[in-house]
Amino acid sequence: MNKKTKTKRIGILSVPTWNKLQMNEGLVKTLPAHPENVETSFQGLPNGVAHFTISSAQVETYIKNHAPSQPAELIVAGKTPIHHPQAFATGLGKEFADYAKEASGEDITHLVSVEKDTRISDPILWGIRCENGGESITRQLIHVKENAEIVLIMTAESPLSAKGFSGISTRIILEKGANMILVRAQMLGKGFQVMDDIGASLEEDARLKVVHMELGGREVFTGVHAELIGKRARFENRAGYLAERDSSFDMTVNVIHRGKESESEIAYDGVLKDRARKILRDTIDFRSGAGKAKGDEQENVLLLSDDVENKSMPVILCEEEDMEGRHGATIGRLDEDMLFYLTTRGIDPEEAARMMVRARLQAVARHIPDHATEARIYNYIDGHAG
């Protein structure tokens, strides 16, 4: 492994809060100093979709020319923000974004552009293959123009016993009326360190649905930041995760409502077992001017052993009176009656637990609009959750 970088602060909450449980931010103690650009492959690109590679300087110019501004307020909900502002915000924040930009020896960002009024019905598959001991990073900028529609499925896979580092940084621009489904299916070996960062900007009537399946990895950090700038912009996030065998999973989701009648829906379904640790910090933030906006967050966690650590911090911030915001959570253990019922019918306890895990994660996987990818996810779950 390469020489490591110093500790990074990631997934920082927008405003400070009670910090006895040390949840205001995530700390990444080590990252590879010089990860390589990972090879990516498309399974064909349809007409109306273009793929280029550009430099970091070109990315900043592109964002300035095409993305609406994201104001960095000095005061949020009566408090001074503690996060590091970015010109185009991402879930893991500025320190990881800077790392992703500077650490790689090759200054390459993949630009995917979808032309105006292009409607792609079949999913575009984008595969990333990681090898044992590999340290790789990839950056993308996705621009879906006015009234265009696209489904992009990104998979990251490796040998089952592999270890290494995988970093992904994605920024998304959705113009007026654009519609995008982004699927992230992470099925890496249990020895991987994983960093997955997303930032999105939505204009009027734009819709973004992110489906996250985080199934592998030893230390996993994911972040999503969505700016609902236009009127009636809608963001949906569906996340499923499996953390087991001393692994850690850290999630940050920020949704900033700026446009009138904007909507967000966030849902998590996860499984923890065998000394796994999980932290979730999610914020629904209604900024001034987001009248009649709605935000909803729900978390469902299944605990399969007594030695897990489960922390959640849902936050609702409000500068607008005419809005609706709610959050809820259910935390449960393996149903003893169901387990007894299954064992009396010849199903051993390990297989019964595997069935319960699959059922919990299926609630998220069914949102993936590609049966082949969904099947690979179930195969991964069946091979690991026992």
Helices and strands as residue ranges (DSSP letters): E 8-10, E 26-28, E 36-37, E 40-42, E 49-54, H 56-66, H 94-103, E 109-114, E 124-129, E 135-144, E 149-157, E 163-174, E 179-187, E 191-202, E 207-214, E 219-228, E 234-243, E 248-257, E 263-272, E 277-286, E 293-303, E 309-318, E 323-333, H 336-343, H 349-365, H 371-384
